Amino acid sequence: MLRHLLGAFGLFLLLTTAAPPVELEDAAGSYRIAPAGSRIAFRIPKAGGGAMTGSFGSFSGSIVIDGRDLSRSQVEISIDPRSVATGEQRADRFLLSDAVFNAPPERRITFRSMGVKRTGDGTATVAGALTARGETHNETFHVALASMKGGRIGFHVTGRVLRSRYGMDVGTPIYSNVVDFDMTLIGARN
């Protein structure tokens, strides 16, 4: 349900037109995902309008950007589903139940990339294995390099994941089977 962490995770898309474009190759190196400034948010549309929205407050991960061969770059993310927050306690309790996350302390949502493909100046798709509730499926996220300054790098990540693939499709068709992720991931250079 993550999509490289993905839909996250949106504060990075705008680069000023006066500044030269930031290239992914310029960002070569290893980074740890910094919780400060990072955000993994999701949205599940509801029939008739509206949506359930929320985010995860506890996650970690790493990003390795190969400056010579971007396709060999790697991303790993681990999310604690118990950190879900929708702003509604009843919805949070339901998401943590066995009907959705079934979230004992040792069970995490993970994403491990298997390939990166450049799609433009500062953009790429990241394909990899997403694991949630003991189910693993291949997912693809869209990534835009948004900032790079002082040993920190920022990405805007979006993606769509089908809940049914992970046994979390309770509530369909009232709630969409599709989860939209919108993520902001800030990496601090190791």
C-alpha positions, -999 to 999 in steps of 0.1 A, spaced: 0 0 0 29 22 -3 40 28 -38 74 39 -31 63 55 -11 53 59 -31 21 92 -35 37 108 -10 44 112 -8 40 177 -26 63 205 -17 89 199 -43 75 202 -78 82 238 -84 117 247 -95 122 283 -105 126 288 -142 156 311 -137 176 283 -120 192 256 -141 174 222 -138 186 199 -111 198 166 -127 195 133 -109 231 125 -118 242 155 -98 227 139 -67 248 108 -67 255 94 -33 239 76 -3 212 92 18 190 82 48 154 94 47 151 121 73 118 122 92 120 160 96 104 174 64 94 140 50 58 130 47 40 99 34 3 108 28 -25 88 12 -60 94 -2 -87 69 -8 -116 84 -29 -152 78 -17 -182 71 -39 -202 103 -42 -173 125 -35 -148 131 -7 -121 108 5 -104 92 34 -70 110 38 -42 103 61 -5 99 66 21 77 84 42 93 111 68 66 116 90 55 87 127 51 78 147 42 47 176 49 25 182 62 -10 213 54 -31 217 73 -63 242 59 -88 255 88 -108 270 67 -136 240 44 -141 208 57 -127 190 24 -133 212 9 -106 200 33 -79 182 19 -49 154 29 -25 143 11 6 115 23 29 100 8 60 67 22 74 51 14 108 14 10 100 6 17 136 16 53 130 -14 59 106 -33 91 113 -64 103 96 -76 129 121 -104 106 132 -98 81 160 -125 58 148 -110 56 113 -75 51 128 -87 22 150 -104 6 120 -73 9 98 -52 -8 126 -77 -37 129 -73 -71 113 -97 -59 86 -70 -36 72 -34 -34 84 -36 -61 110 -7 -43 126 12 -61 153 45 -44 163 67 -66 141 47 -62 109 58 -33 87 50 -20 53 81 -21 31 92 -11 -3 125 -22 -20 133 -9 -54 142 -33 -82 148 -7 -110 149 30 -117 141 45 -151 148 81 -160 118 98 -176 131 134 -179 153 161 -164 151 153 -127 123 127 -130 122 89 -130 100 59 -123 110 35 -95 97 0 -97 100 -24 -68 84 -49 -44 59 -35 -19 50 -57 10 20 -52 33 0 -77 54 24 -104 43 16 -99 6 43 -87 -19 36 -72 -53 54 -51 -78 45 -15 -78 58 16 -97 61 52 -83 68 84 -101 96 105 -86 106 141 -92 138 156 -78 127 188 -61 156 202 -42 193 196 -35 212 217 -11 238 213 17 239 175 17 201 172 16 180 161 -13 142 163 -17 119 142 -38 82 144 -46 68 108 -51 34 98 -63 18 65 -70 -14 44 -70 -18 11 -53 -47 -14 -54 -58 -22 -19 -72 -56 -30 -38 -69 -39 -29 -67 -2 -61 -80 13 -72 -45 24 -102 -40 2 -128 -39 29 -153 -11 23 -153 -13 -15 -171 -1 -35 -180 27 -11 -143 35 -8 -122 31 -39 -99 1 -43 -72 26 -54 -50 43 -28 -33 75 -41 1 82 -25 16 116 -23 50 117 -6 77 141 2 110 124 10 140 143 23 173 125 22 203 135 44 236 125 29 254 96 48 
